[in-house]
Amino acid sequence: METTEADTSTYHPPWRKVAYGGMQPGYDDNYTDETFLEELVMNANVVKRDILKVMQDSVSISQYLCIVALVVIVWIHTLDSVIGEGSLLLLDAFLLGLGFLILLLTTSQLSFKVLSKYLLNIVFFTCGLFVLAPVYHTLTRSISSDSIVALTISLLILHLFLHDYSGYTIRPLGCAKNPNLASNISLNASIVASVLVASRLPSRLHVFAIVLFSLQVFLFSPLITFCIKKYSFKLHLCFSFLLISMTLSIIYFLHTMSFVIFSSLLVFISAVCPYMLIKIQVYKFEINGPWDEAKLCFDITD
């Protein structure tokens, strides 16, 4: 059977799926046939979460909220002259010694040379902070106290919102990953809030002691908790529950309404949020197919 001239003019080769090469003769640029969706995969990368595992992961958030709450309590008592400068300096020394003790017990790569380097950096840092204490003392003299309080609260909220609860602010030994940008912004917000609070204290030694205390907590506590969690997850849970219990006890004796609000917040984070996350997993829908961006299956640095 012979093909007519009309049939020959309308004939074109079958469509093929090609990544590059421009348009195929006889087909539009956006043409696809019925075989295009044969490689469609739905929910290939969706992780099925267990509510107990999600609740355990949320402990890190509750733990850090308690740390920040303890810092705020120390700030308030220092501003009210309940905690003196001598007590603050003793607290600074205790926290520094406790932090290094935990690092020695949980980090096997912490040699004497590295420890000496850390101590030398801390000495330089402390001396520089002591020199700058008079500047911090008069930094906000022309600003009203209400503005300082509002700005400090806003910076602490920003700090909590951007904080990396599964990471650290100082890179641990043997870890190649640096803190991300959001974590650095969060740290800077906490430092500025500490300086604003310190500028309202009566003496320069008060300023030095409270800024040193705040920087110790905001800089080193994420590193300490990360090392504890990496060393033993059970120890991490025990430390977290002990810290949460201590924080709730202190808040309860200070202010009953604050205890109710803070405990409700912890319950919401540790129980309600994980439950809601598990419930909305059934609505998660993800599709993959030949239209996805190509991904390397090897490390390009190798």
C-alpha positions in Angstrom: 0.0 0.0 0.0 1.5 3.3 -1.0 1.5 6.4 1.2 0.0 9.5 -0.3 1.7 12.8 -0.5 -0.6 14.2 2.3 0.3 11.3 4.6 4.0 11.9 4.0 3.7 15.6 4.8 2.0 14.9 8.2 4.2 12.0 9.3 6.7 12.7 12.1 8.8 10.4 14.3 7.5 9.3 17.7 8.0 11.7 20.6 11.0 11.0 22.9 11.8 12.3 26.4 15.0 14.3 26.1 16.6 16.6 28.6 18.4 18.9 26.0 18.3 19.4 22.3 15.5 21.8 21.7 12.1 21.0 20.1 11.4 17.8 18.3 10.0 18.0 14.8 6.2 17.9 14.7 5.7 18.5 18.5 5.3 21.5 20.7 8.0 22.4 23.1 5.7 21.5 26.1 4.3 18.3 24.6 4.2 15.1 26.7 2.6 11.8 25.8 0.9 9.2 28.1 4.3 7.6 29.0 5.5 10.8 30.7 3.8 10.0 34.0 4.9 6.3 34.1 7.8 7.3 36.4 5.6 9.3 38.8 6.3 8.5 42.4 4.2 9.8 45.3 5.4 10.4 48.8 8.8 8.7 48.1 10.7 10.9 50.7 8.0 11.3 53.3 9.2 10.2 56.7 6.7 8.5 58.9 7.2 10.0 62.4 6.6 8.3 65.7 5.0 10.5 68.4 7.4 9.3 71.1 10.4 10.1 68.9 9.0 13.6 68.2 8.4 14.2 71.9 11.9 13.2 72.7 13.2 15.6 70.1 11.1 18.4 71.5 12.9 18.1 74.8 15.8 20.1 73.4 13.4 23.1 72.9 12.0 22.9 76.4 15.5 22.5 77.8 16.7 25.7 76.1 13.6 27.6 77.1 14.4 26.8 80.7 18.0 28.0 80.2 16.8 31.3 78.9 14.2 31.6 81.7 16.9 31.1 84.3 19.0 33.8 82.6 16.0 36.2 82.7 15.4 35.4 86.4 19.1 36.3 87.2 18.7 39.5 85.2 15.6 40.6 87.1 17.1 39.8 90.5 20.3 41.6 89.6 18.4 44.7 88.5 16.4 44.6 91.8 19.7 44.4 93.7 18.8 41.0 95.1 21.9 39.4 93.6 25.1 41.3 94.3 28.2 41.6 92.2 30.2 39.1 94.4 27.5 36.5 94.0 27.5 37.0 90.2 31.3 36.5 90.0 31.0 33.3 92.0 28.2 32.1 89.7 30.4 32.9 86.7 33.3 30.9 88.1 31.1 28.0 89.0 29.4 27.9 85.6 32.8 28.1 83.8 34.3 25.2 85.9 31.2 23.1 85.5 31.2 23.6 81.7 34.8 22.6 81.3 34.2 19.5 83.6 31.3 18.4 81.4 33.4 18.9 78.2 36.2 16.8 79.7 33.8 14.0 80.6 31.9 14.0 77.3 34.5 14.9 74.7 37.3 12.4 74.1 39.2 14.7 71.6 39.7 17.4 74.3 43.5 17.2 74.8 45.6 19.3 77.2 46.8 21.4 74.3 43.3 22.2 73.2 42.2 22.8 76.7 45.1 25.3 77.3 44.1 27.1 74.1 40.5 27.4 75.3 41.6 28.7 78.6 43.9 31.3 77.0 41.1 32.5 74.8 38.8 32.8 77.8 41.4 34.9 79.7 41.7 37.3 76.7 38.0 37.5 76.3 37.4 38.2 80.0 40.1 40.9 80.1 38.6 42.6 77.0 35.1 42.4 78.6 36.4 44.0 81.8 38.0 46.8 79.8 34.7 47.5 77.9 32.5 47.3 81.0 32.6 51.2 81.6 31.4 51.7 78.0 28.5 49.3 78.5 27.7 51.0 81.8 26.9 54.3 80.1 25.7 52.9 76.7 22.0 53.6 77.2 22.0 56.4 79.6 19.9 58.6 77.4 17.3 55.9 76.6 14.2 55.3 78.8 13.8 52.1 80.8 10.6 51.2 79.0 12.3 51.2 75.7 15.1 49.1 77.1 12.7 46.5 78.4 10.7 46.4 75.1 13.8 46.1 73.0 15.3 43.4 75.3 12.1 41.3 75.1 12.0 41.7 71.4 15.6 40.5 71.0 15.0 37.5 73.3 12.0 36.5 71.2 14.2 36.8 68.0 16.9 34.8 69.7 14.5 32.0 70.6 12.9 32.1 67.2 16.2 31.8 65.2 18.1 29.5 67.6 19.3 26.2 66.3 17.9 23.8 68.9 19.6 20.8 67.4 23.0 22.4 66.9 25.5 24.7 68.6 26.8 28.3 68.6 30.5 27.2 68.9 31.7 24.4 66.6 32.6 21.3 68.7 35.9 19.4 68.2 35.8 16.9 65.3 32.7 18.5 63.8 33.1 19.9 60.2 29.8 21.8 60.1 29.9 25.5 61.2 26.9 27.2 62.9 24.4 28.5 60.3 23.5 32.1 59.6 20.3 32.0 61.6 22.2 30.7 64.6 24.7 33.5 64.4 21.9 36.1 64.2 20.2 34.5 67.2 23.5 34.7 69.2 24.0 38.3 68.3 20.5 39.2 69.4 21.1 37.6 72.8 24.4 39.4 73.2 22.8 42.8 72.5 20.0 42.0 74.9 22.6 41.2 77.6 24.4 44.5 77.0 21.1 46.4 77.2 20.3 44.8 80.6 23.8 45.4 81.9 23.7 49.1 81.0 21.0 49.6 83.7 23.1 48.2 86.6 24.6 50.5 89.2 28.3 49.7 89.0 30.9 48.7 86.4 31.7 45.5 88.2 28.0 44.6 88.1 28.1 45.2 84.3 31.1 43.0 83.9 29.7 40.2 86.0 26.2 40.1 84.3 27.6 40.3 80.8 30.1 37.6 81.5 27.3 35.4 82.9 25.1 36.0 79.9 27.8 35.3 77.4 28.7 32.1 79.2 25.2 30.9 79.0 24.3 31.9 75.5 27.7 30.9 74.0 28.6 27.8 75.9 25.3 26.2 77.0 24.4 25.0 73.4 27.8 23.5 73.1 27.5 21.8 76.5 24.0 20.4 75.8 25.2 19.3 72.3 28.1 17.3 73.8 25.9 15.7 76.4 23.4 14.7 73.8 26.1 13.3 71.5 27.7 11.4 74.4 24.5 9.8 75.7 20.9 10.4 74.8 19.7 9.0 78.1 22.0 11.4 79.9 20.6 14.2 77.8 17.0 13.3 78.8 18.0 13.1 82.5 19.8 16.5 82.4 16.8 18.1 80.6 14.2 16.8 83.1 16.4 17.9 86.0 16.8 21.4 84.4 13.1 21.7 83.7 12.2 20.6 87.2 14.6 23.1 88.8 13.3 25.9 86.6 9.7 25.2 87.3 10.4 25.1 91.0 12.2 28.4 91.0 9.4 30.1 89.0 6.7 28.6 91.2 8.3 30.1 94.4 8.7 33.5 92.6 5.4 34.0 90.8 2.5 31.6 90.6 0.9 33.0 87.4 4.3 32.9 85.7 4.6 29.2 86.7 1.2 28.4 85.2 2.1 30.2 81.9 5.5 28.7 81.6 4.4 25.2 82.5 1.6 25.4 80.0 4.1 26.5 77.3 6.3 23.5 78.1 3.3 21.1 77.9 2.3 22.7 74.6 5.8 22.3 73.1 6.5 18.8 74.5 3.0 17.2 74.0 0.5 19.2 72.0 2.9 20.2 69.1 4.2 16.6 68.6 0.6 15.3 68.5 -0.5 18.0 66.0 2.6 17.2 63.8 1.7 13.5 63.7 -2.0 14.2 62.9 -1.2 16.5 60.0 1.2 13.9 58.4 -1.7 12.3 56.6 -2.2 15.5 54.6 1.4 15.6 53.4 1.6 14.9 49.6 4.8 14.9 47.6 5.3 13.9 44.0 8.5 13.0 42.2 9.1 12.3 38.5 11.2 13.1 35.4 10.6 16.8 35.8 12.6 17.0 39.0 16.0 18.6 39.1 18.8 16.1 38.6 20.8 15.3 41.8 24.3 14.1 42.0 24.7 10.6 43.5 28.3 11.3 44.5 30.3 13.9 46.4 31.6 16.4 43.9 34.7 17.1 46.1 35.9 13.5 45.8 
